[in-house]
């Protein structure tokens, strides 16, 4: 009997690591993935579809200072945790939406994505909360959305803060137009390893850490789940406005107080792999792009973070929060 016991024990000892290695699986709305704060739902109808926009609303409801944080394309609201906690300590009420097609919000079978539509969705959410005046922060793609929001609803925005926004150059001028099938095929072929390598090279100057890895957990879970095709399809559709809407043209229309926080090492250049014939432009030169945007946005302030890339709030939080506090007026 001793030998049988040893064989059984060896079997289960070998099995435990294998079970532990089983990836967590998430559905298209990230059920089971814990956000840093309670998640609430705003239900509304858009383009004939019943949609659920998930968001975090933290801080005192009667706070005098309100701020809205808009996420980038490769993430959703969860990555604002540290920034939000600092804002809470300053007495802010903090609103962090997941845009339709992202994070815990609805992934429609089809949706005509535009920054005008996403701005309207966000305005409807804020109207439902009876919030009509706030500071607005956008990172990466969220910067394209925040700029559009400020132009469309200028009276709602106290201050506009853009953190390494994409859209600092008109991609449609330099990049070949691609059918959504092109982006869908690429998204279906996504892996955690590909995402890690892309972010390591483009966001973090070739470095990697456990903190960076944590930000990939939602992607890892959705890739392992059954809903990746619909998530990938929405990921593909949201490239549409990035490549078709000229945000640079809107900079001169911004009338709000604006602060640009630019990590100057950033080289994010969507579409550099399929430039138009004869185009030799180097996309994503943020050292120049930040200065140009600063000139186009009347009265804006430019804060440069030398040596930091596309994710300054993650890569070097101490340097970022100093700049962010300056942008807020502290």
Buried (B, 14 or more C-beta within 10 A) or exposed (E): EEEEEEEEEEEEEEEEEEEEEEEEBBBBBBEEBEBBBEBEEBEBEBEEEEBBBBBBBBBEEEBEBBBBBBBBBBBBBBBBBBBBEBBBEBEBBBBBBBBBBBBBBBBBEEBEBBBBBBBBBBBEBBEEBEBEEBBBBBBBBBBBBBBBBBBBBEEBBEBBBBBBBBBBBBBBEBBBEBEBEBBBEBBEEBEBEEBBEEBBEBBBEEEEEEEBEEBBBBBBBBBBBEBBEBBBBBBBBBBBBBBEBEBBEBBEBBBBBBBBBBBBBBBBBBBBEEBEEEEEBEBBBBBEBBBBBBEBBEEBBBBBBEEBBBBBBBBBBEBBBBBBEEBBEE
